[in-house]
Structures are given as structure tokens and as C-alpha cells.
Amino acid sequence: MYDDTHKKEFTGASRYVLDDELAKIVNISMALEMPLLLKGEPGTGKTMLAHAIAEAFRMRLIVLNVKSSMKLVDALYLYDTLTRLNDSRFGDSKRDVSTIEEYIRMGKIGQAFVSDERVILLIDEIDKADTDFQDDMLDVLDQMEFDIIEIDRTIRTKHRPVIIITSNAKKDLSDPFLGRCNFHHIAFPEPDTMRKIVQAHFADIDNELLEGAVKTFYRLREIGGIEKKPATRELINWIRALKADPDFRPKALKGDVPFLGILFKKSHDYSTALEAIRR
């Protein structure tokens, strides 16, 4: 596929509302070929930004979901020793068990490096990993190469990927890590921006429903004692449920809050919100 990312600017996607500052940092990061680190509370659109860039430029998206127990090699490649052992025992495979390369599988970063076209590499929730993982990963992304020890081979990137890294700010990132990324904090959308986001998902939404849903949503987010405030995705799913209910009328939002469990997923939060509404 033709790579036109160096000639076009990112201005958003069909369902991603973009502010000017975020657009600028995305485009400068792509121009400088630097990783873009995004911080913000869950539901602010950090992960969806990578999907939006992929949509806008018609590029393949590769997602590395970081886990607390993950080692860097897991993101680079896997030597499948178990399959090789089984092949050698049972002898019914078309693979040549004497060739270790037959049993090397690329991890998500490895897939991005060997791709025949430029891709978006999303490294999601980097703050779950330990400091060594973070710093070693950026060494690999700086050099755009890594070694497969088992076959004494160096894998070098064919096309430098567009790298988006997200963090929920649950744990501090190391200074070396921060120093090698561009950074942007995505604040939770203001009501006016949220209206635009909702309209991007529901082009034909009734204005009374739009206003009532957004006002109720922000009112619920202000309830004290809530551990996990409802985010944009909860609002979108809540509106979807309201629209699907044939008995629902927008005027009902002035008192009751139907489908409260779509907005609050934790039992304590649900009970706290319900009590606040009843008061």
C-alpha cells in the first residue's frame, strides 16, 4: 500500500474529534519519527487515537497490550520450543525440526519491524511494565533493530512505524523514557467537545436527548465517593441503550437515570450514584 503519511496531515477521523493541540503533536511526532506518549485518565481517547490515525492514513494497526509480567523479548519474538519438541516426537509436521527459524514467531514489535508496509504500532498502557522493560523497549525503538539470539540474526525494520504509547499515569515513567518521547496529556473533554463526540457517533441524535444525556453524564461524574467515573465510552454506550429503548423519553432524564449500570460498572459506584440520584 502506498505510504502517504509524510505528505498528509492528520486532522481526525470519522468518529474521532481532535483539538488543534493534539493534532499538532501527532503531526510533529510523525514528521520527526518520534514515539508519541499519551497520558490521561481512562476514556479520554488515548487508545482510539491510534485507531483514528490508522483509519485516516489507511495503515495497518498493530497493538501491543502491555502486561505487568511481560518481558521485552515477548514483544519482539517467540521461540516456540514446545511445538518443535512435539514435531520432533511425532514427526507429522511439514516443518523441518532441524531449522530453528521454522519455530520463530514475531511478537507485536517484531511484526511492525518486518512488515512490508509502514504501520501504526500502539503500545498500550506502558505504565503496567517495569522500568527495565520501558527503557530496553525504547532502546530497540531508537535503534530500530533487535537480535534473535537462537539463530544469531539481527532483525532491522523495513519501514519505521508510527509509534503511539499510552499511559494511565498509574505509575511514574523513568526520566530516560520520558526524554525520548514526545508527550501530550489528553484532558477529559469539556461538555462542548463531548457534544461533538456524541454527534460524531450519532449523526441524527435528537437535540433534547443530546443535551439531556450530556448534562446528566457530567452531573453524575461530579458525585463524590466514585472510584471509577464514567468515561466517554460509557456515555456512548448509554446513549445507544437509551435510543434502543422504545419506551424511553428524553424528559425522563430530568429525574430518573435509566440503565445506570451502563455508566457505573463497580457495585460501590453504582450504589453511591443511585443513592445520590434518589436524594
Sequence and secondary structure as in RCSB ss.txt:
>XXXX:A:sequence
MYDDTHKKEFTGASRYVLDDELAKIVNISMALEMPLLLKGEPGTGKTMLAHAIAEAFRMRLIVLNVKSSMKLVDA
LYLYDTLTRLNDSRFGDSKRDVSTIEEYIRMGKIGQAFVSDERVILLIDEIDKADTDFQDDMLDVLDQMEFDIIE
IDRTIRTKHRPVIIITSNAKKDLSDPFLGRCNFHHIAFPEPDTMRKIVQAHFADIDNELLEGAVKTFYRLREIGG
IEKKPATRELINWIRALKADPDFRPKALKGDVPFLGILFKKSHDYSTALEAIRR
>XXXX:A:secstr
    TTTS    BTTB   HHHHHHHHHHHHHT  EEEE STTSSHHHHHHHHHHHHT  EEEEE  TT  HHHH
HEEE HHHHHHHHHH   SS TT GGGGEEE HHHHHHH SS  EEEEE GGGS HHHHHHHHHHHHHTEEEEGG
GTEEEE SS  EEEEEE SSS   HHHHHTSEEEE     HHHHHHHHHHH TT  HHHHHHHHHHHHHHHT TT
 SS   HHHHHHHHHHHHH TT  GGGGGT  TTHHHH  SHHHHHHHHHHHH 
